[in-house]
Amino acid sequence: MSQFPTTARSSVGLSTPRFSSGGHTPHVLVADADPSSRQEREQHLRSAGARVLTARTGFEAIVKASCHMPDLIVLDESLGEIEVTEIARLLTICPVTAQTPVLCLRARRRVPLRVLAALRRKTLT
């Protein structure tokens, strides 16, 4: 499981990299129990050119990840019915999602710009 630190510097004032229209369009699953936080992350990723799928619970995230095989899974710590670490562990043992990077973020943290850039290059693993 690939996991990036959640203490990335603020992206305030930095432009969000755009994904090139001729290359790979990253597919990201965002799992967040907080509707406004989930929507904010979804908009941030869409503005960067990613296709975004959302989930409200850990169970929903596991099912959607298995069915849609995203390039990146973003889990918020607010997924309370199952610990985020347990969700991440279940994703790593599932043969369909075992190679998919999982990013665990604290509430209201954005996906770091370096992760978006890596997705754009399709070098995230």
C-alpha positions in Angstrom: 0.0 0.0 0.0 1.4 3.4 -0.9 0.6 6.1 1.6 1.6 9.7 1.4 2.0 12.0 4.4 -0.9 14.1 5.2 1.2 17.0 6.4 1.8 18.3 2.9 2.2 22.1 2.6 -0.8 24.1 1.9 -1.7 24.5 -1.7 -3.0 28.1 -1.2 -1.7 30.3 -3.9 -0.4 27.4 -6.0 -2.0 26.5 -9.2 -3.4 23.0 -9.6 -1.7 21.0 -12.4 -4.1 20.1 -15.2 -4.0 16.6 -16.7 -3.2 16.6 -20.4 -6.2 15.9 -22.6 -4.1 13.6 -24.8 -2.8 11.4 -22.1 -4.1 9.2 -19.3 -7.1 10.6 -17.4 -6.6 9.4 -13.8 -9.6 7.8 -12.0 -9.7 8.6 -8.3 -12.1 7.3 -5.6 -12.7 9.7 -2.8 -14.2 8.1 0.4 -15.3 10.7 3.0 -18.2 10.7 5.4 -18.4 14.5 5.6 -20.5 15.7 2.6 -18.9 19.1 2.3 -15.3 17.7 2.6 -16.1 15.0 0.1 -17.5 17.6 -2.4 -14.5 19.9 -1.9 -12.1 17.1 -2.7 -14.1 16.0 -5.6 -14.2 19.5 -7.1 -10.4 19.9 -6.5 -9.6 16.7 -8.3 -12.1 17.4 -11.2 -10.6 20.8 -11.6 -7.3 19.1 -12.1 -8.8 16.9 -14.8 -9.4 13.6 -12.9 -12.4 11.4 -13.2 -13.8 11.2 -9.6 -16.0 8.6 -8.0 -17.1 9.1 -4.4 -18.1 6.9 -1.4 -19.7 7.9 1.9 -18.6 4.8 3.9 -15.7 2.5 4.2 -17.8 -0.4 3.0 -19.0 1.6 -0.1 -15.3 2.5 -0.8 -14.3 -1.1 -0.8 -17.1 -2.1 -3.1 -16.6 0.8 -5.5 -12.9 0.3 -5.6 -13.3 -3.4 -6.4 -15.8 -2.6 -9.2 -14.3 0.5 -10.8 -10.5 -0.1 -10.2 -9.4 3.5 -9.7 -5.8 4.7 -10.1 -5.9 6.2 -6.6 -8.1 5.7 -3.5 -8.4 8.7 -1.1 -9.7 7.7 2.4 -10.6 10.3 5.0 -10.1 9.5 8.6 -13.8 10.4 9.2 -15.0 7.0 7.9 -16.0 5.9 11.4 -17.9 2.6 11.0 -14.6 0.9 10.2 -11.1 2.3 11.1 -9.4 3.8 8.1 -6.4 1.5 8.7 -8.6 -1.5 8.5 -10.2 -0.3 5.2 -6.8 0.3 3.8 -5.7 -3.2 4.9 -8.8 -4.8 3.3 -8.0 -2.9 0.1 -4.4 -4.2 0.0 -5.5 -7.9 0.5 -8.2 -7.8 -2.2 -6.6 -9.0 -5.5 -8.4 -6.4 -7.6 -7.2 -3.4 -5.5 -3.9 -4.7 -4.0 -1.8 -2.6 -6.4 -3.9 0.6 -6.1 -2.3 3.3 -4.0 -4.2 4.4 -1.0 -3.9 7.9 0.4 -5.2 8.5 4.0 -6.0 12.1 4.8 -7.1 14.0 7.9 -10.3 16.0 7.7 -10.3 18.9 5.2 -6.8 18.1 3.8 -6.4 18.4 0.1 -4.7 15.8 -2.1 -1.1 17.0 -2.3 -0.1 18.6 -5.6 2.8 16.1 -6.0 0.3 13.3 -5.9 -1.8 15.0 -8.6 1.4 15.4 -10.7 2.3 11.8 -10.3 -1.2 10.8 -11.3 -0.9 12.9 -14.4 2.3 11.1 -15.3 0.7 7.8 -14.3 3.7 7.0 -12.1 1.9 6.6 -8.8 2.6 3.2 -7.3 
